[in-house]
Amino acid sequence: MQYKRHRIQFPQIEGHNLAQDEVYFYIVDADGEKIKIRFHDYDTIYKMPGLYEQVFYDRLKCTSPVKVTEILKSAIDQSQENFTELRVLDLGAGNGLMGEALKKYGVSRLVGVDIIPEAQMATERDRPHLYDAYYVTDFCKLSNDEIEEFQSWSLNCLTTVAALGFGDIPPKAFMQAFNIIQPQGWIGFNIKESFLDENDKSGFSRMIRELIFSKYLDIYHLERYRHRLSMEGEPLYYFAIAGRKNADIPPAFANRFL
């Protein structure tokens, strides 16, 4: 799809000492006025067709949807199962870039979820008919009816890309999604490399480290890779992880990280 090109400016100095979720850029409008937008202001970014792709994929060379899809396929190939039989819950689906990567290999069902309506609107505008269904809901606050509806899809794969650990998807939401996936289903996600550092004491970091080595998930593939570039052109490294769910995460495990 062809998009209008936006005039984008990155700050020359200010971005150097900011956390990854505090970094921002400017859009220069037709009158030459600068509009400041944080990288995580997804509601604003999604309203401008092509802006997300231009910033994160054209300028900053993000590779994560392709990478996570590739390692998920590698994991499934090890099991002699078929990628095309996946019924995927794409958590934090955004404007559909992960869904698009999955569709290239073919999946049986694709269900998108995001917490902001702008993500759904952007997907329907830019990638219509990509998902079999797209829900705008908070996985920390699912009703029993909503849980039953997701379970009715018989989902056997969970993916989430570039959305874990910055408050976009908190531990409770991730674990709720994990538990909706059928036993022996597949899990594919990525996380910033520092989240596997034992010096990181945040609830999300501890949850991911313990989940990876728990009986609830078998790891098939773990790979460090370049997620994207920083504004200064430096590589930002993430881990891509693919594995198989053995059992639901019990409340006793989950409550330690909430």
N, C-alpha and C positions, 0 to 999 in steps of 0.2 A: 504494500500500500504506500502511495506517495503522500507525504505530509508537507505542509508549509514549513519552511525552515525558519526557526526562531533565532533572534539575535541574543546570544548567550555570552555573558562575561563572568569569568571566575575572579574572585578577589585576589589581589596580588600578594597580600601579606596576612590578612586576617585569618585565612583558613588554616594556617600552619599549626596553631596551637589549640585547635578545636577538636573535640571528640568527633568520632565518625558520624554520629547522629545529630551533631550540631552544625555541621558544615553547610554552607549555603552558596548560592550563586545569584546572578542578576539576570533578569530578562529586560532587554532594552526595547521599549515600545516605539510606536511610529513617531512619537513626538520627542524621542531621545531620552525619555524618563526611565530611570532604573527601578525595577521592582525586585525586591529582595525575596528569595524563596529558599527555605531550608531544604536539604536533600530529602528529609522525611516529611515534608509538607505534601503528602501524596494527594490529598483532596484538591489542592491548588494545581499541582502538576498534571493530574489526570484530566482536568478540565480543558487543557490546551493540547489538541491532537498532535501527537508526535514528539512532544517535549520530553517525556520520559525516555523514549528511545534515543533521542538526540543527545541528551545529557549522559545517560548511563551506558549506552551501547555504542553510539558513534564516537563520543568524546572520551569516555572513560573505559571503553572496551570490556564491558561486563561479559563474562562467559558462563555464569552460573546455571541458567536454565539448561543449556546444552550439556554442561559437565554433570549435573545431578542426573539428568536423563540418561546419559551414557553409563554412569556407574550403576544406576538402577538396572539398566538392561544387562550389564555385565553380571550383576548379582543373580538376576533371574536366569540368565543363560547357564550359570553354574548349577542350577537346580533342574534343568531340563524342562522347565515350565515355559509358557508362551507369554511374551510381553503383550500380545494382542488380546489376552484374556483379562487384563487388568481392569478393574473398576475403581477409578482413582478419585480420592478426595484431595483436591488441590487447595490447601489451607493457606490463606494469605495470597489469593490468586492474583490480586492486583488487576492489571489490564490484560492479562492472559498470555504473557510471554512464556511462562512455564507450561501452560496448557498447550500452547502452540508447539513447543518442543516435544511434548509427549505425543501429540497427534501425528507428528511426522513418522513415528514408529508404529502408530496405530494402537489404540486402546479401545476396550469394549464400551466403557462408560467414563465420562469425565464430568465431575461435579466440582464447581468452583465455590469458594467461600471467601468473603472478605468482610471486614467490619465497617467499611465506609461505602455509602451508596455511589460515590464518585468512581470507585473501582469498577463496579458493575456497569455503570453508564459508559465508561471508557471501553470496556470489553465489548458491550453491545454495539457501540459506535465503530470500533476499529477491527474487531474480530467477531462479527456476528455468527451465531450458530456454532461457535467453537465448543462450548460446554453444553452438555445435555440439560444441566440446570445450574443456576448461579444464585447463591443465597447471600444476603447481607444480614449477618447476625454476629453476636458476640459469643464465642465458644466458652467463655467463662460463666455465661448466664443462660445456658440452654435450658429450655423447658422440657418436660418429659415428652410432650408432643413433638418437639423439634428433634430430640434424640431418636424417637421412634421413626420419624421421617427419614433421617439420615441412615438409620439401620435398615430401612426398607430398600435402600439401594444395594445392599449386600456388598459394601465396599471392601475391597481386598488390597488396597494400596493407599498410603498417605504420602503426599509430597508437600514440602514447604521450602521455599527458596528465598534467601535474602530477607527473611522476616523474623528470625529468631534472635532473641537476646537484647534487643534495643527497646523493649516495651511494646513493640508492634504485636507480637504474639507472646503473652506471658506463659510461664510454666503450666498453669492450670488449663489454659486453652489447648496447648500442645498435648497434654496428657489426656484431656477429654477426647480430642481427635484420635489419638492413638488407640483409645479404648473402643471407639466406634468401629475401627477396622477389624475385620474378622481374624480369628486366630490363624496363624500361619500366613497372614497377609504380609505385604511388603512395605517398607518404610524407606523413603529417600529424602534427605534434607541436607542443608549446609549450615555451617556456623563459623563465625570469626575464629581464627586460630587461637586467640588468647582465651577463649572460653574453655579450652581443654587444659589450660595452665592451672595447676593446683593452687597457685597464688591468688587466683580469682575466686573470691568467696561469695559472689552473688548467687542468689537462689537458682537462677537459670543455669549458670555455669556448673554448680554442684549437681543439679538435676541431670544435665546432659552427661557429665562424667560418670555418674553412678548408673544411669540408664544403659550406657554403652557396655558397661561391665556387669550388668544385672542378668538375671535369668529371664527377664521379660523380652529381651531383644538379642538376637544373634547377628553379629556383624559379619557381613560378607565382603564389604569393600569400604576402606577408609583411605582417602587420598587428600594430601595437601596440594593446593593449586592456587593460581592467581585469580582471585574473584574479579577484580577490576583494578584500575589505576586510581590513585588519589589525584586531587586537583594539581598536585605538584609533579605528577607523572611517576610517582613511586608505586610499586606493586602492593596491593592489599591482599594478604593471603587468608584463605579460608580452608576448612576441611569439608569435603563432600563425603557423606556417609550413606551407605545403603545396607539394609539388613532385613531380617525377617522377624516378625512379631511372634513370640511364643505364648504370651498370655497378657491379659489386661493388667494395667498398673493398679495395684490396690490403694485404697485411701491412705493406709499407713505409710506407704512409700511417698505418695504424692504430697501429703500434708507437711512433710519435712522441708519442702522447698517453697511453700506458699507464704 
